[in-house]
Amino acid sequence: MKRFTAICLFLLSVVALATPAFALRISIVPDHGNPASPQMGDRLRFHTAIQNDGNAAQEGVLAWISLVETDSGKEQPVDLEDWSAHKAVVSAALLPGQTVESIWPMRLIKAGSYRVVVSAMSRSGETLTASPFVDFTVRQKPVVESSRIVPVALSAPLLIAGLLIWRLRENRARA
Amino acid sequence: MNAVAVIARKEAGDLLRSPRGLSWLLAMAAALSAFSLLLISDAELSLLDNAEAVYGMCAVIMGLGALLAIVMGVDTVAGEKERGSLVPLLIAPVARDRILFGKLAGIAMVWAAMYLLALPYLWAAGGAGQNLAEGLVSLALLGTPVVLGFGFLAMGMGARLGSTRSALMVCLVILLLAASPVILGPSLRQTAVGRIFDWINPLSVALNALDAVIIDSQAVVSQWLHWNLTLLFSGITLWFARDGFYRTAL
């Protein structure tokens, strides 16, 4: 029985060492300077630490940030194009015990409830590693309304252009 | 109708009725439209709140108004001289001061037209927010002396240089210099030289006051010092225009 237990423990440790997928660990915390109740236009920052908890070096580590809207009926992934220019970090190699720290800035574009997560993978890893979620809510802010701007921006030059054409025709008729 | 009104209507009428003047107004409207559309088409700019949008729009309106006043101001004396119509005007049985004030009133009427053209744009940008009325009052109080000042400066420069091209060039460089804090951003104002320049530059003085009223919600009357500085600028340039006009007339 003791021999069987020893063999099982040995096999388990071999499996644990041979599985690099769980080697990475990601922690995420919001920046202390983030506004307590952010509104559209504010900037948030998140700090992450990606640590290699395994025994082998992790090569080609890529971490990226994801944002999802969590409002009821509007659940969807958010295209970060306008939100952040800093969408990913790459580390050529992460040695055992080594940590890569990153700061993820974000500009809040739209009101709503959101959940942010940073995911990471390595070239040899077989599964994804994700950070815990960080939730935040963006308050609405009165901004410039396109429904007011567009009619004015289009009609005023057209009106003057019409007046100009009418005046030019009148001058030609007189001549 | 008195001579001042006749000359002012003729000067302003050139802009508001002639194809040449209407094309200028069309260019101004197109510039304001482009700026307005930028406010909503750019993700960064579309997050400006209404007050910031109104402030930005006021700065553009004042800049365009100053540009228009410079073109008008240069044309009033140097342009007439080049077209050969200044001498007949000077020998007309009208006092020189009346001719001068008629031309100055023409520039004022053109600024009034520009201000009216800008009203729908300001309403569209800031109608849903705060401080729009205060912004309109401030633009009228601070923008008028600044814009007229640039018009008077151009008139005086045109009278002295006697060439529209040279006067236009000099005045546009001065306008560009005055607008440099806006172009180069607020970092320029942090230095001692930048602060001094901010206080002697009429465009900066007016923009700082507009910023205080529209964005920081300060009372319009609290900006009396800025208003007086812009009045001083228009007073000095009025003297410059009058002196130049009388030298030409002699």
Interface residues (C-beta under 8 A of the other chain):
Chain A: M40 G41 D82 R107 I109 K141 P142 V143 V144 E145 S146 R148 I149 V150 P151 V152 A153 L154 A156 P157 I160 A161 L163 L164 R167 L168 N171
Chain B: R17 S18 P19 L22 S23 L25 L26 A29 A30 L32 S33 A34 S36 L37 L39 I40 A43 E44 L45 S46 L47 L48 D49 N50 A53 L117 P120 Y121 W123 A124 A125 G127 A128 G129
